[in-house]
Amino acid sequence: MALNGSTHHNQDLLDAQLELWQSTFGYIKSMALKSALDLRIADAIDHYGCGSATVPQIVDRITLPSSKIPHLRRLMRVLAATGVFTAQHPLAGGSGGGDDDDEPMYTLTPVSRLLVGSRNLAPITSMLLHPALVSPFLELGSWFQEKEAPESCQLFKHAHGQTVWEQTDRDAAFDAAVNDGMVSDSHFIMGVAIDECAGAFQGIRSLVDVGGGFGAAAQAIAKAFPGVKCSVLDLDHVIAKAPCDTDVQYIAGDMFESIPPADAMFFKWVLHDWGDEECIRILKNCRKAIPPREEGGKVIIIDIVIGVGPSDLRHKEMQALFDTYMMIINGKERNEKEWKKIFFKAGFSDYKITPVLGVRSIIEAYP
């Protein structure tokens, strides 16, 4: 009995060590994915019509020194183990037909299919894994020990000596990575939002996409609802780079100062960038710019509502991770009580949450 109890105890210790290692080596999973993006491995596999390829076939499509091919096999093993690709191993002995007989066949999965095609998520994934946005988290512990209040010292600034927005102003490549990432996310999530919650956009005649960047979300709304006049409000240096061949109107301005009038205001992944006081100020400007509820006035928000949506561990974990990620710019994800607080303080009387976007929700706030 003592031996059996000791065995169970040891197994518990080993299971705990495995969990500890899963967290410890999580960054290797991220960097393996980043390498796959940098090398365009998913595109290389997608080139073959069946969506499957061996390592030699992948190498035929990417630039890689021959000395790195053995290491690519090791990378592919990780990517298959973590679900980015699947690996189908050949039967023992092969067919004797060539060098590829012993090579696993790597196939795109639902995850890696999100990295190819015209509406893929490769840009937003590359942005999230950009060294400038990853490296600040290596200093998260020292940031917590800073005597200066977190509100006045962003994690990104703690690491780089400047804010994210200052770096986008000074680094054209980083700015392009951020803009491309936001556009790709809009292309993806707006298709789902319009399919799953079309009612949020019906019955309005005009809409302003506040902080909408290059207008990908507004363009999707305008295409799905031709009767809605869509505009994008953003800072002048953003609007200066926006496309000019769309049906969307671009307006240079500052959401903290004023917002042009419309039936509805729209925010996608904007309010989580800001603290409560800033959000209340923005929402008060929205309140001034929209008509009463009975005339169609509303604010439509796509963002996370912590604790709302699917209740499985993966969704809960991702909401918590996103909230921690927002420390990089002193932003935050909010639970329903926190959203309600800023809505009511900004003068809104009611709201509705529709959790149909995975870890995110569509929120409608009414004057």
Buried (B, 14 or more C-beta within 10 A) or exposed (E): EEEEEEEEEEEEEEEEEEEEEEEEEEEEBBBBBBBBBEBBBBBBBBBBEEBBBBBEBBBEBEEBEEEEEEEBBEBBBBBBEBEBBBBEEBEEEEEEEEEBEEBBBBBBBEBBBBBBEEEBBBBBBBBBBBEBBBEBBEEBEEBEEEEEEEEEBBBBBBBBEBBBBEBBEEBEEBBBBBBBBBBBBBBBBBEBBBEBBEEBBEEBBBBBBBBBBBBBBBBBBBBBBEEBBBBBBBBEEBBEEBEEEBEBBBBBBEBEEEBBEBBBBBBBBBBBBBEBEBBBBBBBBBBEBBBEBEEBBBBBBBBBBBBBBEEEEEBBEBBBEBBEBBBBBBBBBBBBEBBBBBBBBBEBEEBEBBBBBBBBBBBBBBB
